[in-house]
Amino acid sequence: MAAAALGNAFSNGLGMILHGAIERASNALGIADPQLTLPQMQLRSVQLVKTSGGVIGILSGCLLGMCPLLFMNSKSSPVQQKKK
């Protein structure tokens, strides 16, 4: 559980760091900030896209944080050794 918590913290921190880099990269690619007005920002469709993007970002970060599990050797884990 500690590894999962550490992976989650790392992925969230990395996401916060990359936030600015992603915005700079989009500006370099010529993708302009939409400059939405307050009534536009309050539209349900805009809020849905914003929430969906946030959820996808968090899930992606959490999945990336689980990548070290791919390299674990389950044969050497204490639980597996007790079963023998």
Backbone as JSON Lines, residues from 0, in Angstrom:
{"i":0,"aa":"M","n":[0.82,-1.19,0.0],"ca":[0.0,0.0,0.0],"c":[0.87,1.26,0.0]}
{"i":1,"aa":"A","n":[2.01,1.17,0.67],"ca":[2.9,2.32,0.7],"c":[3.42,2.64,-0.7]}
{"i":2,"aa":"A","n":[3.71,1.6,-1.47],"ca":[4.19,1.82,-2.84],"c":[3.1,2.47,-3.69]}
{"i":3,"aa":"A","n":[1.86,2.05,-3.49],"ca":[0.74,2.64,-4.24],"c":[0.57,4.11,-3.87]}
{"i":4,"aa":"A","n":[0.68,4.41,-2.59],"ca":[0.54,5.79,-2.14],"c":[1.67,6.66,-2.68]}
{"i":5,"aa":"L","n":[2.88,6.11,-2.66],"ca":[4.02,6.85,-3.17],"c":[3.9,7.07,-4.68]}
{"i":6,"aa":"G","n":[3.46,6.06,-5.39],"ca":[3.25,6.19,-6.83],"c":[2.19,7.22,-7.15]}
{"i":7,"aa":"N","n":[1.13,7.23,-6.37],"ca":[0.06,8.2,-6.57],"c":[0.56,9.62,-6.3]}
{"i":8,"aa":"A","n":[1.3,9.79,-5.23],"ca":[1.84,11.11,-4.91],"c":[2.8,11.58,-6.0]}
{"i":9,"aa":"F","n":[3.65,10.67,-6.47],"ca":[4.6,11.01,-7.52],"c":[3.88,11.41,-8.81]}
{"i":10,"aa":"S","n":[2.88,10.64,-9.2],"ca":[2.16,10.94,-10.45],"c":[1.39,12.25,-10.34]}
{"i":11,"aa":"N","n":[0.8,12.53,-9.19],"ca":[0.09,13.79,-9.0],"c":[1.07,14.97,-9.04]}
{"i":12,"aa":"G","n":[2.21,14.82,-8.4],"ca":[3.22,15.88,-8.43],"c":[3.74,16.12,-9.83]}
{"i":13,"aa":"L","n":[3.99,15.05,-10.55],"ca":[4.46,15.17,-11.93],"c":[3.41,15.84,-12.8]}
{"i":14,"aa":"G","n":[2.16,15.51,-12.56],"ca":[1.07,16.14,-13.31],"c":[1.02,17.64,-13.08]}
{"i":15,"aa":"M","n":[1.26,18.06,-11.85],"ca":[1.25,19.49,-11.56],"c":[2.43,20.19,-12.23]}
{"i":16,"aa":"I","n":[3.58,19.52,-12.25],"ca":[4.76,20.1,-12.89],"c":[4.55,20.2,-14.4]}
{"i":17,"aa":"L","n":[4.0,19.16,-14.99],"ca":[3.83,19.13,-16.45],"c":[2.69,20.02,-16.94]}
{"i":18,"aa":"H","n":[1.83,20.45,-16.03],"ca":[0.71,21.3,-16.42],"c":[1.2,22.51,-17.21]}
{"i":19,"aa":"G","n":[2.18,23.2,-16.69],"ca":[2.72,24.38,-17.37],"c":[3.42,24.02,-18.66]}
{"i":20,"aa":"A","n":[4.12,22.89,-18.66],"ca":[4.83,22.46,-19.87],"c":[3.85,22.13,-20.99]}
{"i":21,"aa":"I","n":[2.73,21.54,-20.64],"ca":[1.71,21.2,-21.64],"c":[1.12,22.47,-22.23]}
{"i":22,"aa":"E","n":[0.87,23.46,-21.39],"ca":[0.33,24.73,-21.9],"c":[1.34,25.42,-22.81]}
{"i":23,"aa":"R","n":[2.62,25.41,-22.43],"ca":[3.65,26.02,-23.28],"c":[3.77,25.29,-24.61]}
{"i":24,"aa":"A","n":[3.68,23.97,-24.58],"ca":[3.77,23.18,-25.81],"c":[2.58,23.46,-26.72]}
{"i":25,"aa":"S","n":[1.4,23.59,-26.14],"ca":[0.22,23.88,-26.97],"c":[0.32,25.28,-27.59]}
{"i":26,"aa":"N","n":[0.87,26.22,-26.83],"ca":[1.08,27.56,-27.4],"c":[2.11,27.52,-28.53]}
{"i":27,"aa":"A","n":[3.17,26.72,-28.35],"ca":[4.2,26.6,-29.39],"c":[3.64,25.96,-30.65]}
{"i":28,"aa":"L","n":[2.65,25.07,-30.49],"ca":[2.02,24.43,-31.64],"c":[0.98,25.32,-32.31]}
{"i":29,"aa":"G","n":[0.74,26.48,-31.72],"ca":[-0.22,27.4,-32.3],"c":[-1.65,27.19,-31.83]}
{"i":30,"aa":"I","n":[-1.83,26.39,-30.79],"ca":[-3.17,26.17,-30.23],"c":[-3.43,27.31,-29.25]}
{"i":31,"aa":"A","n":[-4.34,28.18,-29.62],"ca":[-4.59,29.38,-28.82],"c":[-5.52,29.07,-27.64]}
{"i":32,"aa":"D","n":[-5.37,29.85,-26.59],"ca":[-6.28,29.78,-25.45],"c":[-7.65,30.25,-25.93]}
{"i":33,"aa":"P","n":[-8.72,29.53,-25.63],"ca":[-10.03,29.87,-26.2],"c":[-10.62,31.2,-25.7]}
{"i":34,"aa":"Q","n":[-10.12,31.75,-24.59],"ca":[-10.63,33.02,-24.06],"c":[-12.16,32.99,-23.92]}
{"i":35,"aa":"L","n":[-12.65,32.03,-23.15],"ca":[-14.09,31.89,-22.94],"c":[-14.62,33.0,-22.04]}
{"i":36,"aa":"T","n":[-15.82,33.43,-22.32],"ca":[-16.48,34.41,-21.47],"c":[-17.07,33.68,-20.26]}
{"i":37,"aa":"L","n":[-17.49,34.41,-19.24],"ca":[-18.07,33.8,-18.06],"c":[-19.32,32.98,-18.39]}
{"i":38,"aa":"P","n":[-20.25,33.51,-19.21],"ca":[-21.42,32.67,-19.56],"c":[-21.02,31.39,-20.31]}
{"i":39,"aa":"Q","n":[-19.99,31.46,-21.14],"ca":[-19.54,30.27,-21.85],"c":[-18.94,29.26,-20.88]}
{"i":40,"aa":"M","n":[-18.16,29.73,-19.9],"ca":[-17.55,28.83,-18.92],"c":[-18.6,28.14,-18.06]}
{"i":41,"aa":"Q","n":[-19.77,28.76,-17.93],"ca":[-20.83,28.2,-17.11],"c":[-21.7,27.21,-17.86]}
{"i":42,"aa":"L","n":[-21.47,27.05,-19.17],"ca":[-22.24,26.08,-19.95],"c":[-21.96,24.67,-19.46]}
{"i":43,"aa":"R","n":[-22.99,23.86,-19.45],"ca":[-22.85,22.48,-18.98],"c":[-21.85,21.71,-19.84]}
{"i":44,"aa":"S","n":[-21.86,21.94,-21.14],"ca":[-20.94,21.21,-22.02],"c":[-19.49,21.57,-21.71]}
{"i":45,"aa":"V","n":[-19.21,22.83,-21.41],"ca":[-17.85,23.25,-21.08],"c":[-17.42,22.63,-19.75]}
{"i":46,"aa":"Q","n":[-18.3,22.61,-18.77],"ca":[-17.98,22.02,-17.48],"c":[-17.75,20.51,-17.61]}
{"i":47,"aa":"L","n":[-18.53,19.87,-18.49],"ca":[-18.38,18.43,-18.71],"c":[-17.01,18.11,-19.34]}
{"i":48,"aa":"V","n":[-16.61,18.92,-20.31],"ca":[-15.31,18.7,-20.95],"c":[-14.18,18.95,-19.95]}
{"i":49,"aa":"K","n":[-14.32,19.98,-19.13],"ca":[-13.29,20.29,-18.13],"c":[-13.17,19.16,-17.11]}
{"i":50,"aa":"T","n":[-14.29,18.67,-16.62],"ca":[-14.28,17.58,-15.65],"c":[-13.75,16.3,-16.27]}
{"i":51,"aa":"S","n":[-14.18,16.01,-17.49],"ca":[-13.7,14.8,-18.17],"c":[-12.2,14.85,-18.38]}
{"i":52,"aa":"G","n":[-11.68,15.98,-18.78],"ca":[-10.24,16.13,-18.96],"c":[-9.48,15.92,-17.67]}
{"i":53,"aa":"G","n":[-10.02,16.46,-16.57],"ca":[-9.39,16.27,-15.27],"c":[-9.38,14.82,-14.84]}
{"i":54,"aa":"V","n":[-10.5,14.13,-15.04],"ca":[-10.59,12.72,-14.66],"c":[-9.63,11.88,-15.5]}
{"i":55,"aa":"I","n":[-9.58,12.14,-16.79],"ca":[-8.66,11.4,-17.66],"c":[-7.21,11.66,-17.24]}
{"i":56,"aa":"G","n":[-6.9,12.89,-16.89],"ca":[-5.54,13.22,-16.45],"c":[-5.17,12.5,-15.16]}
{"i":57,"aa":"I","n":[-6.06,12.49,-14.19],"ca":[-5.79,11.82,-12.91],"c":[-5.66,10.31,-13.11]}
{"i":58,"aa":"L","n":[-6.57,9.73,-13.89],"ca":[-6.49,8.29,-14.13],"c":[-5.21,7.91,-14.86]}
{"i":59,"aa":"S","n":[-4.83,8.72,-15.83],"ca":[-3.57,8.46,-16.56],"c":[-2.38,8.51,-15.61]}
{"i":60,"aa":"G","n":[-2.36,9.5,-14.74],"ca":[-1.28,9.63,-13.77],"c":[-1.23,8.46,-12.81]}
{"i":61,"aa":"C","n":[-2.39,8.03,-12.35],"ca":[-2.44,6.89,-11.43],"c":[-1.98,5.6,-12.12]}
{"i":62,"aa":"L","n":[-2.38,5.41,-13.37],"ca":[-1.95,4.24,-14.11],"c":[-0.44,4.27,-14.35]}
{"i":63,"aa":"L","n":[0.09,5.44,-14.66],"ca":[1.54,5.56,-14.81],"c":[2.25,5.27,-13.5]}
{"i":64,"aa":"G","n":[1.63,5.68,-12.4],"ca":[2.21,5.42,-11.08],"c":[2.25,3.94,-10.74]}
{"i":65,"aa":"M","n":[1.43,3.14,-11.4],"ca":[1.4,1.71,-11.15],"c":[2.41,0.94,-12.01]}
{"i":66,"aa":"C","n":[3.1,1.62,-12.91],"ca":[4.07,0.96,-13.8],"c":[5.13,0.16,-13.04]}
{"i":67,"aa":"P","n":[5.62,0.6,-11.88],"ca":[6.61,-0.22,-11.17],"c":[6.1,-1.62,-10.82]}
{"i":68,"aa":"L","n":[4.79,-1.8,-10.75],"ca":[4.24,-3.13,-10.46],"c":[4.58,-4.13,-11.57]}
{"i":69,"aa":"L","n":[4.82,-3.62,-12.77],"ca":[5.18,-4.5,-13.88],"c":[6.56,-5.14,-13.67]}
{"i":70,"aa":"F","n":[7.38,-4.52,-12.85],"ca":[8.74,-4.98,-12.65],"c":[8.94,-5.72,-11.33]}
{"i":71,"aa":"M","n":[7.86,-5.95,-10.6],"ca":[7.96,-6.66,-9.32],"c":[8.19,-8.15,-9.56]}
{"i":72,"aa":"N","n":[8.96,-8.74,-8.69],"ca":[9.18,-10.17,-8.73],"c":[8.31,-10.79,-7.64]}
{"i":73,"aa":"S","n":[7.19,-11.37,-8.02],"ca":[6.25,-11.9,-7.02],"c":[6.8,-13.12,-6.3]}
{"i":74,"aa":"K","n":[7.78,-13.81,-6.9],"ca":[8.35,-15.0,-6.25],"c":[9.16,-14.64,-5.02]}
{"i":75,"aa":"S","n":[9.67,-13.43,-4.96],"ca":[10.48,-13.04,-3.8],"c":[9.7,-12.24,-2.77]}
{"i":76,"aa":"S","n":[8.39,-12.11,-2.95],"ca":[7.6,-11.35,-1.99],"c":[7.42,-12.15,-0.71]}
{"i":77,"aa":"P","n":[7.33,-11.47,0.43],"ca":[7.16,-12.18,1.71],"c":[5.91,-13.06,1.75]}
{"i":78,"aa":"V","n":[4.86,-12.66,1.09],"ca":[3.61,-13.44,1.1],"c":[3.84,-14.77,0.38]}
{"i":79,"aa":"Q","n":[4.51,-14.74,-0.75],"ca":[4.78,-15.96,-1.51],"c":[5.73,-16.89,-0.74]}
{"i":80,"aa":"Q","n":[6.67,-16.32,-0.01],"ca":[7.63,-17.14,0.74],"c":[6.96,-17.85,1.91]}
{"i":81,"aa":"K","n":[5.94,-17.24,2.52],"ca":[5.23,-17.87,3.64],"c":[4.39,-19.05,3.16]}
{"i":82,"aa":"K","n":[3.93,-19.02,1.91],"ca":[3.1,-20.1,1.39],"c":[3.9,-21.37,1.16]}
{"i":83,"aa":"K","n":[5.2,-21.24,1.02],"ca":[6.06,-22.41,0.73],"c":[6.34,-23.23,1.93]}
